[in-house]
Amino acid sequence: MEGLSPSQLAFFRENGYLVIPDFLSPEEITSLLTETTTLLDNFPLDSHPLTKFTTGDDATNKNDPHVGDDYFLTSGDKIRFFFEPDAFSPTPDPTTGKPTLLKPKQLAINKIGHALHALSPPFGQVSLNARNAAIARSLGFVDPRVLQSMLICKQPGIGGAVPPHRDSEFLYTRPPSAVGWWFALQDANPRNGTLGMWRGSHRMGIKRRFVRRFGEDGRVVGTGFVENDGPEVPGGQDQGQGHEVKDEDLEILDIKAGSLVLIHGNVLHKSERNTSSRSRFAYTFHVIEGADGWDYDERNWLQPPEGGEFSKLYR
């Protein structure tokens, strides 16, 4: 399998992202969408804790501390379902005291994660394969490991915005090594909450980290952002090279279904709320370096399964 061409690699290194059209075949897209429908139809609502997905620095959801709950923190080796905050009524059910869904469950889920690549054969087939291994070799990975795979739904009308962030803040290695693989399963455009990338912002360092917080008894009590006290950029680069984030560097992408977007772990990116009548399904996973010399931080929110390791991409 061939990896990235010299021109593709040059674009990625210059801008911090790369769009590869028609990476997935129509049959692969159909397979993933069919699997998604099956998962959404079959997960049990009665036993679900109704955990919502909010980001750790989402100013509109400061009172929704789900990112510290057990359902989220233990999802790294499972398939779990996270709801859109706006899928619920602002007042709980007067009889049960539980949140009340305003939509059918299939139209209320924000994302499904975080081990689709390991537990779902259709998602595994488009994740752990020779094509992606060849890309990883092009990017210089020695022992790439796949983690944090998820289906992002961006539901019509309520699909939440994702504030500007860098993936290495959440999946930190010393030095940073994360790269995201983001597959459009439906067209993504400015109307339904597509990706926005700040070109060249990957040259800036990782200044903060999203970590587990521990109580005096050593148990996890939540999550939050802390100042990064480790390396800020991938190995061989100067710490936090002088690149300022400018409005004119923001590129709002128009992405066709089947495209792959490679996302450098240090590049600043976001997505807006989906106010349209069309969903924006996308599948994404991340790759980190697992070779000697790169340490995956034990404070990261996502940890490998007990006694196990993250999935190897090279076979």
C-alpha positions in Angstrom: 0.0 0.0 0.0 1.2 3.5 -0.8 1.0 6.1 1.8 0.8 9.9 1.3 2.3 11.4 -1.8 5.1 14.0 -1.4 2.6 16.8 -2.2 0.1 15.5 0.3 2.7 15.2 3.0 4.0 18.7 2.3 0.5 20.1 2.6 -0.1 18.3 5.9 3.2 19.6 7.3 2.6 23.1 6.2 -1.1 23.4 7.3 -1.6 20.8 10.0 -4.4 19.0 8.2 -5.1 17.2 4.9 -8.3 16.3 3.1 -8.2 13.1 1.0 -11.3 12.8 -1.2 -13.0 9.4 -2.0 -10.9 7.5 0.6 -13.8 5.3 1.6 -15.8 3.5 -1.1 -19.6 3.8 -1.3 -19.8 0.2 0.0 -17.7 1.1 3.0 -19.8 4.2 3.8 -23.0 2.1 3.5 -21.5 -0.5 5.8 -20.6 2.0 8.5 -24.0 3.8 8.3 -25.8 0.5 8.5 -23.8 -0.4 11.6 -24.5 3.0 13.1 -28.3 2.5 12.6 -28.1 -0.9 14.2 -26.2 0.4 17.2 -28.6 3.3 17.7 -31.7 1.1 17.4 -30.5 -1.6 19.7 -28.9 0.2 22.7 -31.2 -0.1 25.8 -32.6 3.3 26.9 -34.1 2.0 30.2 -30.8 1.1 31.7 -28.8 4.0 30.2 -27.6 6.7 32.7 -28.5 9.4 30.2 -25.0 10.7 30.1 -24.7 13.9 28.0 -21.7 14.8 26.0 -20.2 18.1 26.9 -16.6 19.3 26.4 -14.5 20.2 29.3 -14.5 23.9 28.5 -17.9 24.3 26.9 -19.1 27.6 28.4 -22.7 26.8 27.8 -22.6 23.6 29.8 -20.6 24.4 32.9 -23.1 22.6 35.1 -23.0 19.3 33.2 -19.9 17.6 34.7 -20.4 14.4 32.8 -16.7 14.3 31.7 -15.9 13.1 35.2 -18.4 10.4 35.5 -17.7 6.6 35.4 -19.7 5.9 32.3 -17.4 8.3 30.4 -14.1 7.5 32.0 -14.4 3.7 31.6 -15.6 3.9 27.9 -12.1 3.5 26.4 -12.6 -0.3 25.7 -16.4 -0.2 25.3 -19.1 1.0 22.9 -21.2 3.6 24.8 -23.7 6.3 23.9 -23.6 10.0 24.8 -26.6 12.3 24.4 -26.8 15.8 23.0 -27.5 18.2 25.9 -30.3 19.9 23.9 -32.1 16.6 23.4 -33.5 16.9 26.9 -36.3 19.0 28.4 -34.9 21.7 30.7 -37.2 20.3 33.5 -37.0 16.7 34.6 -39.9 14.3 34.6 -42.1 15.2 37.6 -42.8 11.6 38.5 -39.3 10.0 38.1 -37.1 13.0 38.5 -35.1 11.8 35.5 -34.3 13.9 32.4 -37.0 13.8 29.7 -35.9 13.2 26.1 -37.5 15.5 23.5 -36.6 13.3 20.6 -36.4 9.5 19.8 -33.1 8.1 21.1 -31.8 7.6 17.5 -32.0 11.4 17.0 -30.7 12.4 20.4 -27.3 10.8 20.5 -24.2 13.1 20.1 -21.6 10.3 19.7 -20.9 6.6 20.1 -17.5 5.7 21.5 -14.8 5.0 22.3 -13.7 1.5 21.1 -15.6 1.0 17.8 -12.4 0.1 16.0 -11.9 -2.8 18.4 -15.4 -4.0 19.0 -17.4 -3.4 15.8 -16.2 -5.4 12.8 -17.3 -2.8 10.2 -15.5 0.0 12.0 -12.5 -2.2 12.6 -12.2 -2.9 8.9 -11.8 0.7 8.0 -9.5 1.4 11.0 -7.0 -1.4 11.4 -5.9 -1.9 7.8 -3.0 -1.6 5.4 -4.1 1.7 3.9 -4.0 3.5 7.3 -0.8 1.8 8.2 0.8 3.1 5.0 -0.3 6.6 5.9 1.1 6.2 9.4 4.5 5.2 7.9 4.4 8.3 5.7 3.9 10.4 8.8 6.9 8.8 10.5 5.2 6.5 13.1 7.3 3.7 14.4 4.7 1.8 16.4 1.3 3.5 15.8 -1.5 2.7 18.3 -5.2 3.3 17.6 -7.4 4.7 20.3 -10.5 6.8 21.0 -12.6 5.8 18.0 -16.1 7.3 17.8 -19.1 8.0 15.6 -20.0 11.6 15.8 -23.6 12.2 14.9 -24.1 16.0 14.7 -27.9 15.6 14.9 -30.2 17.9 12.9 -31.0 21.1 14.7 -29.3 20.2 18.0 -25.9 18.9 17.0 -23.6 20.7 19.5 -20.7 22.9 18.7 -17.2 21.7 19.6 -15.1 24.7 20.8 -11.6 25.3 19.5 -9.2 22.6 20.8 -6.1 20.5 20.0 -6.4 16.8 20.1 -3.0 16.4 21.9 -4.5 18.2 24.9 -6.7 15.1 25.5 -4.4 12.3 24.3 -1.0 13.6 25.5 2.2 11.8 24.9 5.7 12.9 25.8 6.5 14.3 23.2 3.1 15.0 21.5 2.4 12.5 18.7 -1.4 12.3 18.2 -2.9 12.4 14.7 -6.6 12.2 14.0 -8.2 10.2 11.2 -11.6 11.8 10.5 -13.9 10.1 7.9 -17.0 12.0 6.5 -19.9 9.5 6.3 -22.2 12.3 5.1 -21.4 15.6 3.4 -20.0 18.1 5.9 -20.4 21.8 5.0 -20.9 25.2 6.8 -24.6 24.6 7.1 -24.4 21.4 9.1 -21.4 22.0 11.4 -18.4 21.1 9.4 -14.7 21.2 10.6 -12.9 24.6 10.9 -9.1 24.4 10.9 -6.6 27.2 11.7 -3.9 26.7 9.1 -0.4 26.4 10.5 -1.5 26.4 14.2 0.1 23.0 14.7 3.4 24.9 15.1 2.2 26.2 18.4 2.8 24.1 21.6 0.4 22.3 23.8 -0.1 24.7 26.7 -2.8 22.8 28.6 -3.9 19.3 29.3 -7.2 17.6 29.9 -6.6 15.2 32.8 -8.3 13.0 35.4 -8.4 14.6 38.8 -7.8 12.5 41.9 -9.0 12.9 45.5 -6.9 12.4 48.6 -7.9 8.7 48.6 -6.4 8.3 45.2 -9.8 7.8 43.4 -10.9 9.8 40.4 -13.1 12.7 41.3 -13.5 14.3 37.9 -11.6 15.8 35.0 -10.3 19.2 34.1 -7.7 21.3 32.3 -4.3 21.9 33.8 -1.1 23.6 32.6 1.1 21.4 30.5 4.5 20.9 32.2 5.9 18.6 29.5 7.0 18.9 25.9 4.7 21.1 23.8 5.5 20.0 20.3 6.5 16.7 18.5 10.1 15.6 18.9 12.7 17.5 16.9 10.8 20.8 16.8 11.4 23.9 18.9 9.1 24.4 21.8 6.0 26.5 20.7 7.4 28.0 17.5 6.2 31.5 17.1 2.9 31.2 15.2 0.0 33.3 16.2 -3.6 32.2 15.7 -5.2 34.6 13.2 -8.8 34.9 12.0 -7.6 34.8 8.4 -6.0 31.4 9.0 -9.4 29.8 9.8 -10.4 27.5 7.0 -14.0 26.2 7.0 -13.9 22.9 5.1 -16.5 21.6 2.7 -16.0 17.9 2.9 -17.7 15.3 0.7 -18.9 11.9 2.1 -16.1 9.3 1.8 -13.3 11.8 2.4 -10.6 11.3 5.0 -9.3 14.3 6.9 -6.0 13.9 8.7 -5.7 16.2 11.7 -2.3 17.0 13.4 -2.6 16.6 17.1 -1.4 20.2 17.7 -3.6 21.9 15.1 -6.4 24.2 16.5 -9.8 23.2 15.1 -13.5 23.3 15.9 -17.0 22.7 14.6 -20.1 24.8 14.9 -23.6 23.8 16.0 -25.7 22.0 13.4 -28.7 24.2 12.8 -29.7 22.5 9.6 -32.2 19.8 8.9 -29.4 17.3 7.8 -27.3 15.2 10.1 -23.5 15.2 9.8 -22.3 11.7 10.6 -18.5 11.2 10.8 -16.3 8.5 12.1 -13.0 9.3 13.8 -10.1 7.6 15.6 -6.7 8.8 16.8 -3.2 7.4 16.5 -0.4 7.9 19.0 3.2 6.8 18.9 3.7 3.6 21.0 7.4 3.1 20.5 10.1 3.6 23.2 10.7 7.3 23.8 7.0 8.3 23.8 5.2 8.0 27.0 1.4 8.0 27.2 0.5 10.0 30.2 -1.3 8.2 33.0 -3.4 11.2 33.8 -5.1 11.3 30.4 -8.8 10.9 30.6 -8.7 7.8 28.3 -6.5 4.9 29.6 -5.8 1.5 28.0 -7.8 -1.4 29.3 -6.5 -2.9 32.6 -3.7 -5.2 31.8 -3.9 -4.4 28.1 -2.7 -2.0 25.5 -4.0 0.2 22.7 -4.6 -1.5 19.3 -1.5 -1.9 17.1 -1.9 -0.5 13.6 1.2 -2.4 12.2 0.5 -6.1 11.9 
